[in-house]
Amino acid sequence: MANLKQLAQSLGLSITTVSRALDGYSDVSAATRQRVQEAADKAGYRPNASARRLRKQRAELVAVTLPSEPGHIGPLHFLDMLSGCAEHLAGAGLNLVIAPVPHGESELDMCRRFVDGRRVDAMLLVRTKRHDERVEFLQSRGFPFVTNGRTESAIQHPYIDGDGFSGFHAATLRFHRDGHRRIAHVGGPQEYFFAHARRQGWEAAMRECGLATDLDLQQAPTEQGGYEAALALLARSDRPTAIVCATDEMAIGVLRALREVDGGLSISVIGHDDLPIGAFTSPALSTMRMTGGNLGRSFASLLLRTIAGEPAETLQELHAIEFVDRDSHRLPPVAA
């Protein structure tokens, strides 16, 4: 197997030219880059990865931090998207690293360590908060990043998000058209942008229909959170006839509470995220999902474009929400 010096000698080029050709620098002509790459492939030459990163001052890594609990990395619906994102980043020579947040450490701490240690070239942030310290930190460093979800930052930043407001507005109106008048909302903590936008959509539709907005509970966006919220709603004298849930996990917890209290489905339920397990609950969970095809590819594209320095305002995608109709939303309202 040839080394870099031997490869350069065989081509009649300087070591510097061959090195920069293999690293894809634009100051080397396309024809020369192709000639060098073909010769390297034929000779079986493989550049030293560590030296290559130092020359290019790139880590060739993109990091995504995920909250974790013992035996669980979540939220679950991000994992398929991250798999697709990793596949398309690999085609550009970047690896996606999933970094579970250790107990006692914050995602902001991890962002600081990755950025200040120059360990990654960009970051992907999930489950954004309305006022997100991670976003503010990365903006202050001028560091490339993309978020899965929006924020209320005054400074533009790249993101992909679903139009949760419109989705929950439409879901609530659907229940109203079906005759429901006590439509509850089971949501996540309002510091999260997704939870706030979805609650705002539900509330706007309720007000348009002239309905009270007091059937509203916030819990952790998990099965346990949905279960606890549903138990509280079921204990009320004005219990709801329909519930819109901020996540599928919460909706699955709601279905569990309904089985325990009423022995089955007594209230119409719809979730959000289209988790695969929703098709196998009893009854099968009606839900919502973000449109947009291969979202992993979309995230990879935005990451590469932000690394290349494109302006943030050109790197923002807001996708429509569509319904996935199964069985759990079809129950007619019980007469008051």
C-alpha positions as CSV (number, residue, x, y, z in Angstrom):
1,M,0.0,0.0,0.0
2,A,1.5,3.4,-1.1
3,N,2.0,6.2,1.4
4,L,1.4,9.9,0.6
5,K,5.0,10.6,-0.5
6,Q,5.0,7.6,-2.9
7,L,1.6,8.6,-4.3
8,A,2.8,12.1,-5.0
9,Q,6.0,10.9,-6.7
10,S,4.0,8.5,-8.9
11,L,1.9,11.4,-10.1
12,G,4.7,13.9,-10.4
13,L,2.9,16.3,-8.0
14,S,3.9,17.8,-4.7
15,I,2.8,16.2,-1.4
16,T,0.8,19.3,-0.6
17,T,-1.1,19.2,-3.9
18,V,-1.9,15.6,-3.5
19,S,-3.0,16.1,0.1
20,R,-5.2,19.1,-0.8
21,A,-6.7,17.2,-3.7
22,L,-7.7,14.3,-1.5
23,D,-9.2,16.7,1.0
24,G,-11.3,18.3,-1.7
25,Y,-9.9,21.8,-1.7
26,S,-11.2,24.0,-4.5
27,D,-7.8,25.5,-5.2
28,V,-6.9,22.2,-6.8
29,S,-8.6,21.7,-10.2
30,A,-11.4,19.2,-10.6
31,A,-9.4,17.3,-13.1
32,T,-6.4,17.0,-10.8
33,R,-8.6,16.0,-7.9
34,Q,-10.1,13.2,-10.0
35,R,-6.7,12.1,-11.2
36,V,-5.3,12.0,-7.7
37,Q,-8.4,10.1,-6.3
38,E,-8.2,7.5,-9.1
39,A,-4.5,7.0,-8.4
40,A,-5.1,6.7,-4.7
41,D,-7.9,4.2,-5.2
42,K,-5.7,2.1,-7.5
43,A,-2.8,2.2,-5.1
44,G,-5.0,1.4,-2.1
45,Y,-3.9,4.6,-0.4
46,R,-6.0,5.6,2.6
47,P,-5.3,9.0,4.3
48,N,-4.7,9.1,8.1
49,A,-8.0,10.2,9.5
50,S,-6.6,12.0,12.5
51,A,-4.1,13.9,10.4
52,R,-6.7,14.8,7.9
53,R,-9.0,16.2,10.5
54,L,-6.2,18.4,11.9
55,R,-5.3,19.7,8.4
56,K,-8.9,20.6,7.7
57,Q,-9.6,21.7,11.2
58,R,-12.7,19.6,11.2
59,A,-13.9,16.9,13.5
60,E,-16.1,15.3,10.8
61,L,-18.8,14.8,13.5
62,V,-22.3,16.2,14.1
63,A,-23.6,15.7,17.6
64,V,-27.2,15.4,18.9
65,T,-27.8,15.4,22.6
66,L,-30.8,13.4,23.9
67,P,-32.2,13.2,27.4
68,S,-31.9,9.7,28.8
69,E,-33.2,7.6,31.6
70,P,-31.9,4.1,32.7
71,G,-32.5,1.8,29.8
72,H,-34.1,4.4,27.6
73,I,-33.0,7.1,25.2
74,G,-35.7,9.4,24.0
75,P,-37.9,10.8,22.8
76,L,-38.6,7.7,20.7
77,H,-39.9,9.3,17.5
78,F,-36.6,11.1,17.0
79,L,-34.6,7.8,16.5
80,D,-35.9,7.0,13.0
81,M,-35.3,10.5,11.9
82,L,-31.8,10.4,13.3
83,S,-31.1,7.1,11.5
84,G,-32.0,8.7,8.2
85,C,-30.0,11.9,9.0
86,A,-26.9,9.8,9.8
87,E,-27.1,7.9,6.6
88,H,-27.2,11.1,4.5
89,L,-24.5,12.8,6.5
90,A,-22.2,9.8,6.0
91,G,-22.4,10.4,2.3
92,A,-20.8,13.8,2.9
93,G,-18.1,12.4,5.1
94,L,-19.7,13.3,8.4
95,N,-20.7,11.0,11.2
96,L,-23.7,11.7,13.5
97,V,-23.0,11.0,17.1
98,I,-26.0,10.5,19.5
99,A,-24.9,11.7,22.9
100,P,-27.2,10.7,25.8
101,V,-27.2,13.3,28.6
102,P,-25.7,11.8,31.7
103,H,-27.5,12.1,35.0
104,G,-26.6,15.3,36.7
105,E,-25.5,17.0,33.5
106,S,-27.5,19.4,31.3
107,E,-27.7,19.5,27.5
108,L,-26.2,23.0,27.8
109,D,-23.2,21.6,29.6
110,M,-22.7,19.1,26.8
111,C,-23.0,21.7,24.1
112,R,-20.3,23.8,25.8
113,R,-18.0,20.7,26.0
114,F,-18.5,19.8,22.4
115,V,-18.1,23.3,21.1
116,D,-15.3,24.6,23.3
117,G,-13.4,21.4,22.8
118,R,-13.8,21.6,19.0
119,R,-15.1,18.1,19.1
120,V,-17.9,18.5,16.5
121,D,-18.5,20.5,13.3
122,A,-22.2,21.1,14.0
123,M,-25.0,20.2,16.4
124,L,-28.6,19.1,16.0
125,L,-30.9,20.1,18.8
126,V,-34.2,18.4,19.5
127,R,-37.3,19.3,21.6
128,T,-36.6,23.0,21.7
129,K,-37.8,25.3,24.5
130,R,-39.4,28.6,23.8
131,H,-36.4,30.3,25.4
132,D,-33.7,27.8,24.7
133,E,-30.3,28.3,26.4
134,R,-28.6,25.8,24.0
135,V,-29.7,28.0,21.0
136,E,-28.5,31.2,22.7
137,F,-25.2,29.6,23.5
138,L,-24.5,28.3,20.0
139,Q,-25.6,31.6,18.5
140,S,-23.2,33.5,20.8
141,R,-20.4,31.2,19.5
142,G,-21.4,31.5,15.9
143,F,-21.4,27.7,15.8
144,P,-23.4,25.8,13.1
145,F,-26.6,24.1,14.4
146,V,-30.1,23.1,13.3
147,T,-33.1,22.6,15.6
148,N,-35.9,20.1,15.4
149,G,-38.5,22.7,16.5
150,R,-38.7,26.4,16.7
151,T,-37.9,28.8,19.5
152,E,-38.9,32.4,20.3
153,S,-35.3,33.6,19.8
154,A,-35.1,37.1,18.3
155,I,-32.2,35.9,16.1
156,Q,-33.0,33.7,13.2
157,H,-31.7,30.1,13.2
158,P,-32.1,27.0,11.0
159,Y,-34.9,24.6,11.9
160,I,-37.4,22.0,10.7
161,D,-40.7,22.0,12.5
162,G,-44.3,20.8,12.1
163,D,-47.2,23.3,12.3
164,G,-48.5,22.1,15.6
165,F,-50.8,25.1,16.1
166,S,-52.7,24.3,12.9
167,G,-52.7,20.6,13.5
168,F,-54.3,20.9,17.0
169,H,-56.6,23.6,15.8
170,A,-57.9,21.3,13.0
171,A,-58.1,18.2,15.4
172,T,-60.2,20.2,17.8
173,L,-62.5,21.5,15.1
174,R,-63.0,17.9,13.8
175,F,-64.1,16.8,17.3
176,H,-66.5,19.8,17.4
177,R,-68.0,18.9,14.0
178,D,-68.6,15.3,15.3
179,G,-70.7,16.7,18.1
180,H,-68.1,16.9,21.0
181,R,-68.4,19.9,23.3
182,R,-66.2,18.9,26.2
183,I,-62.9,18.6,24.4
184,A,-59.9,18.3,26.7
185,H,-56.2,19.0,26.0
186,V,-53.5,16.9,27.6
187,G,-50.2,18.7,26.9
188,G,-46.5,18.8,27.8
189,P,-44.8,21.5,29.9
190,Q,-45.4,24.9,28.3
191,E,-41.7,25.8,28.4
192,Y,-41.3,23.6,25.3
193,F,-42.2,25.2,22.0
194,F,-44.0,22.2,20.6
195,A,-46.2,21.9,23.7
196,H,-47.0,25.6,23.7
197,A,-47.9,25.8,20.0
198,R,-50.1,22.7,20.2
199,R,-52.0,24.0,23.2
200,Q,-52.4,27.4,21.5
201,G,-54.0,25.6,18.5
202,W,-56.5,23.7,20.8
203,E,-57.3,26.8,22.8
204,A,-57.9,28.9,19.6
205,A,-60.3,26.4,18.2
206,M,-62.2,26.1,21.5
207,R,-62.7,29.8,21.7
208,E,-63.8,29.9,18.1
209,C,-66.5,27.3,19.0
210,G,-67.5,29.2,22.1
211,L,-66.3,26.5,24.4
212,A,-64.6,26.7,27.8
213,T,-60.9,26.0,27.9
214,D,-60.7,24.6,31.5
215,L,-60.3,21.0,30.5
216,D,-56.5,21.5,30.1
217,L,-53.8,19.6,32.0
218,Q,-50.0,19.6,31.5
219,Q,-47.7,16.7,32.5
220,A,-44.5,15.2,31.4
221,P,-44.8,14.2,27.7
222,T,-44.7,10.5,28.5
223,E,-47.0,7.6,29.0
224,Q,-47.0,8.2,32.7
225,G,-47.8,11.9,32.2
226,G,-50.8,11.1,30.0
227,Y,-52.0,8.4,32.4
228,E,-52.0,10.8,35.4
229,A,-53.6,13.6,33.4
230,A,-56.4,11.3,32.2
231,L,-57.1,10.0,35.7
232,A,-57.6,13.6,36.8
233,L,-59.9,14.4,33.9
234,L,-61.9,11.2,34.5
235,A,-62.5,12.1,38.1
236,R,-64.3,15.4,37.1
237,S,-68.1,15.7,37.0
238,D,-67.7,17.4,33.7
239,R,-65.4,14.8,32.3
240,P,-64.5,15.2,28.6
241,T,-65.9,13.3,25.7
242,A,-62.7,13.8,23.6
243,I,-59.1,14.4,24.3
244,V,-56.3,15.8,22.1
245,C,-52.9,14.7,23.4
246,A,-49.6,16.5,22.7
247,T,-47.7,13.2,22.1
248,D,-48.5,9.7,21.2
249,E,-46.8,8.6,24.4
250,M,-49.3,10.7,26.4
251,A,-52.2,9.3,24.3
252,I,-51.1,5.8,25.1
253,G,-51.1,6.7,28.8
254,V,-54.6,8.1,28.4
255,L,-55.8,4.9,26.8
256,R,-54.4,2.9,29.7
257,A,-56.4,5.1,32.2
258,L,-59.6,4.6,30.2
259,R,-59.2,0.9,30.4
260,E,-58.7,1.0,34.1
261,V,-61.5,3.4,34.9
262,D,-64.1,2.5,32.3
263,G,-63.0,-0.9,31.1
264,G,-62.4,0.3,27.6
265,L,-62.7,3.3,25.3
266,S,-65.3,5.7,26.5
267,I,-63.7,8.9,25.3
268,S,-62.4,9.8,21.8
269,V,-58.6,10.2,21.7
270,I,-56.0,11.5,19.2
271,G,-52.3,11.8,19.6
272,H,-49.3,13.3,17.7
273,D,-46.1,11.8,16.3
274,D,-47.4,8.6,14.6
275,L,-45.3,6.2,16.6
276,P,-45.4,2.7,15.1
277,I,-46.7,1.3,18.4
278,G,-49.9,3.4,17.9
279,A,-51.2,1.0,15.3
280,F,-51.1,-1.8,17.8
281,T,-52.8,-0.2,20.8
282,S,-56.3,-1.2,21.8
283,P,-58.1,0.6,20.2
284,A,-55.6,1.6,17.5
285,L,-54.5,5.1,18.1
286,S,-55.6,7.9,15.8
287,T,-52.8,10.4,15.5
288,M,-51.1,13.3,13.6
289,R,-47.8,13.5,11.9
290,M,-45.6,16.0,10.2
291,T,-45.5,15.9,6.4
292,G,-42.4,16.3,4.4
293,G,-41.1,12.9,3.1
294,N,-37.7,11.9,4.3
295,L,-37.1,14.2,7.3
296,G,-33.7,12.6,8.0
297,R,-32.5,13.7,4.6
298,S,-33.9,17.2,5.2
299,F,-32.1,17.6,8.5
300,A,-28.9,16.3,6.9
301,S,-29.3,18.8,4.1
302,L,-29.8,21.7,6.4
303,L,-26.9,20.7,8.6
304,L,-24.6,20.6,5.6
305,R,-25.9,24.0,4.3
306,T,-25.4,25.7,7.7
307,I,-21.9,24.3,8.0
308,A,-21.2,25.8,4.5
309,G,-22.3,29.2,5.9
310,E,-25.7,29.7,4.3
311,P,-27.9,32.4,6.0
312,A,-30.3,31.0,8.7
313,E,-33.4,32.6,7.2
314,T,-33.0,30.4,4.1
315,L,-32.7,27.3,6.3
316,Q,-36.1,27.1,7.9
317,E,-38.9,24.6,7.1
318,L,-42.4,24.6,8.6
319,H,-44.2,21.4,7.5
320,A,-48.0,20.8,7.5
321,I,-49.6,18.3,9.8
322,E,-51.8,15.4,8.5
323,F,-54.1,13.0,10.2
324,V,-53.6,9.3,10.6
325,D,-57.1,8.0,11.2
326,R,-57.5,4.7,13.1
327,D,-60.1,3.9,15.7
328,S,-59.5,5.9,18.9
329,H,-61.0,9.2,17.6
330,R,-64.2,7.7,16.2
331,L,-66.4,7.3,19.3
332,P,-69.4,9.6,19.2
333,P,-69.9,11.9,22.1
334,V,-72.0,10.7,25.1
335,A,-75.0,12.9,25.7
336,A,-74.5,15.4,28.5
